[in-house]
Amino acid sequence: MQIQKVRIISNNICFGPEPLPDDEVEQHLTISANGGIWFTGYKYGNGFGRFEISRKQQFNIGKSAVKKILELFSQYLDSDQLTCYATDIGTWEMTITDTKGEVHTFKGSLCGGVTVGDIDITRFLRRYLPINQLFIFDGCE
């Protein structure tokens, strides 16, 4: 399947102490087929639902790198994997839009284990994307 873009929202708020105002609690990552990468990190700010932007990056990784990344997500779409859910950790939501405009949505907890074969997608993305402290699917473990 040909993929147009992937968007991942990772939120690391969990049960326990309330985050401090400057703690980064949510990240939005978009990867497009033309190699464009958009990243926004949000700090807790004034509380849940009132997050503030803490950092932003926009850059291009080139077509060969993005081709490898999107092919991995295409394989993920076809793999019909079980998703890890836990109640005391953060969550992620991923939307994959194919070239036909169909949107595929996946959700899970930030417990890692999102793989295609023996490839951990979180580690794979961290290798290609020059963004520090990416939560993606494991909350930056």
VODO-19368 format. One record per residue (C-alpha): x, y, z; residue number from 1; residue in one letter. Coordinates in steps of 0.25 Angstrom, whole numbers, plus 5000, padded with zeros to 4 digits. Layout:
REM VODO-19368
[[X; Y; Z]; NUM; "a"]
...
This chain:
REM VODO-19368
[[5000; 5000; 5000]; 1; "m"]
[[5005; 5014; 4997]; 2; "q"]
[[5005; 5023; 5008]; 3; "i"]
[[5004; 5039; 5007]; 4; "q"]
[[5006; 5042; 5022]; 5; "k"]
[[5007; 5037; 5036]; 6; "v"]
[[5003; 5045; 5048]; 7; "r"]
[[5007; 5041; 5062]; 8; "i"]
[[5002; 5048; 5075]; 9; "i"]
[[5009; 5043; 5087]; 10; "s"]
[[5004; 5047; 5101]; 11; "n"]
[[5012; 5043; 5113]; 12; "n"]
[[5002; 5048; 5124]; 13; "i"]
[[4999; 5036; 5133]; 14; "c"]
[[4994; 5033; 5147]; 15; "f"]
[[5002; 5039; 5158]; 16; "g"]
[[5008; 5053; 5161]; 17; "p"]
[[5003; 5064; 5153]; 18; "e"]
[[5014; 5069; 5143]; 19; "p"]
[[5021; 5082; 5145]; 20; "l"]
[[5017; 5094; 5136]; 21; "p"]
[[5030; 5092; 5128]; 22; "d"]
[[5029; 5077; 5126]; 23; "d"]
[[5028; 5072; 5112]; 24; "e"]
[[5015; 5064; 5112]; 25; "v"]
[[5011; 5062; 5097]; 26; "e"]
[[5017; 5061; 5084]; 27; "q"]
[[5012; 5062; 5070]; 28; "h"]
[[5020; 5056; 5058]; 29; "l"]
[[5016; 5056; 5044]; 30; "t"]
[[5024; 5049; 5033]; 31; "i"]
[[5020; 5052; 5018]; 32; "s"]
[[5023; 5044; 5006]; 33; "a"]
[[5031; 5056; 5000]; 34; "n"]
[[5041; 5055; 5012]; 35; "g"]
[[5035; 5066; 5020]; 36; "g"]
[[5035; 5065; 5035]; 37; "i"]
[[5027; 5073; 5045]; 38; "w"]
[[5029; 5072; 5060]; 39; "f"]
[[5023; 5080; 5071]; 40; "t"]
[[5025; 5077; 5086]; 41; "g"]
[[5016; 5082; 5096]; 42; "y"]
[[5018; 5085; 5111]; 43; "k"]
[[5008; 5084; 5122]; 44; "y"]
[[5007; 5099; 5123]; 45; "g"]
[[4994; 5102; 5130]; 46; "n"]
[[4988; 5088; 5132]; 47; "g"]
[[4982; 5077; 5124]; 48; "f"]
[[4975; 5082; 5111]; 49; "g"]
[[4983; 5095; 5112]; 50; "r"]
[[4997; 5091; 5107]; 51; "f"]
[[5007; 5101; 5102]; 52; "e"]
[[5017; 5099; 5090]; 53; "i"]
[[5030; 5096; 5096]; 54; "s"]
[[5038; 5093; 5083]; 55; "r"]
[[5036; 5092; 5068]; 56; "k"]
[[5044; 5086; 5057]; 57; "q"]
[[5041; 5085; 5042]; 58; "q"]
[[5051; 5079; 5032]; 59; "f"]
[[5053; 5069; 5021]; 60; "n"]
[[5060; 5056; 5021]; 61; "i"]
[[5060; 5053; 5007]; 62; "g"]
[[5052; 5043; 4998]; 63; "k"]
[[5061; 5031; 5000]; 64; "s"]
[[5060; 5032; 5015]; 65; "a"]
[[5045; 5034; 5015]; 66; "v"]
[[5043; 5023; 5006]; 67; "k"]
[[5049; 5013; 5016]; 68; "k"]
[[5040; 5019; 5027]; 69; "i"]
[[5027; 5019; 5020]; 70; "l"]
[[5030; 5005; 5014]; 71; "e"]
[[5031; 5000; 5029]; 72; "l"]
[[5018; 5007; 5032]; 73; "f"]
[[5012; 5000; 5020]; 74; "s"]
[[5017; 4987; 5025]; 75; "q"]
[[5011; 4990; 5039]; 76; "y"]
[[4997; 4993; 5033]; 77; "l"]
[[4998; 4979; 5026]; 78; "d"]
[[5002; 4972; 5039]; 79; "s"]
[[4989; 4973; 5047]; 80; "d"]
[[4997; 4974; 5060]; 81; "q"]
[[4992; 4973; 5074]; 82; "l"]
[[4994; 4986; 5082]; 83; "t"]
[[4999; 4988; 5096]; 84; "c"]
[[4989; 4995; 5106]; 85; "y"]
[[4992; 4998; 5120]; 86; "a"]
[[4985; 5008; 5130]; 87; "t"]
[[4997; 5015; 5137]; 88; "d"]
[[5005; 5020; 5125]; 89; "i"]
[[5003; 5030; 5114]; 90; "g"]
[[4997; 5027; 5100]; 91; "t"]
[[4999; 5029; 5086]; 92; "w"]
[[4990; 5030; 5074]; 93; "e"]
[[4995; 5028; 5059]; 94; "m"]
[[4987; 5032; 5047]; 95; "t"]
[[4993; 5026; 5033]; 96; "i"]
[[4987; 5033; 5021]; 97; "t"]
[[4989; 5025; 5008]; 98; "d"]
[[4990; 5031; 4994]; 99; "t"]
[[4975; 5028; 4992]; 100; "k"]
[[4972; 5037; 5003]; 101; "g"]
[[4967; 5026; 5013]; 102; "e"]
[[4971; 5028; 5027]; 103; "v"]
[[4975; 5016; 5036]; 104; "h"]
[[4975; 5019; 5051]; 105; "t"]
[[4983; 5012; 5062]; 106; "f"]
[[4984; 5014; 5077]; 107; "k"]
[[4992; 5008; 5088]; 108; "g"]
[[4999; 5011; 5101]; 109; "s"]
[[5014; 5016; 5102]; 110; "l"]
[[5019; 5002; 5105]; 111; "c"]
[[5027; 5000; 5093]; 112; "g"]
[[5027; 4987; 5085]; 113; "g"]
[[5021; 4994; 5072]; 114; "v"]
[[5029; 4985; 5062]; 115; "t"]
[[5029; 4980; 5048]; 116; "v"]
[[5037; 4966; 5048]; 117; "g"]
[[5049; 4969; 5057]; 118; "d"]
[[5049; 4984; 5054]; 119; "i"]
[[5045; 4993; 5066]; 120; "d"]
[[5038; 5005; 5059]; 121; "i"]
[[5041; 5014; 5070]; 122; "t"]
[[5056; 5011; 5069]; 123; "r"]
[[5056; 5012; 5054]; 124; "f"]
[[5050; 5026; 5054]; 125; "l"]
[[5059; 5031; 5065]; 126; "r"]
[[5071; 5027; 5056]; 127; "r"]
[[5066; 5035; 5044]; 128; "y"]
[[5060; 5047; 5051]; 129; "l"]
[[5069; 5057; 5057]; 130; "p"]
[[5059; 5060; 5069]; 131; "i"]
[[5063; 5058; 5083]; 132; "n"]
[[5055; 5051; 5093]; 133; "q"]
[[5044; 5046; 5084]; 134; "l"]
[[5033; 5039; 5091]; 135; "f"]
[[5027; 5032; 5079]; 136; "i"]
[[5022; 5018; 5084]; 137; "f"]
[[5030; 5016; 5096]; 138; "d"]
[[5030; 5029; 5103]; 139; "g"]
[[5045; 5031; 5101]; 140; "c"]
[[5050; 5019; 5110]; 141; "e"]
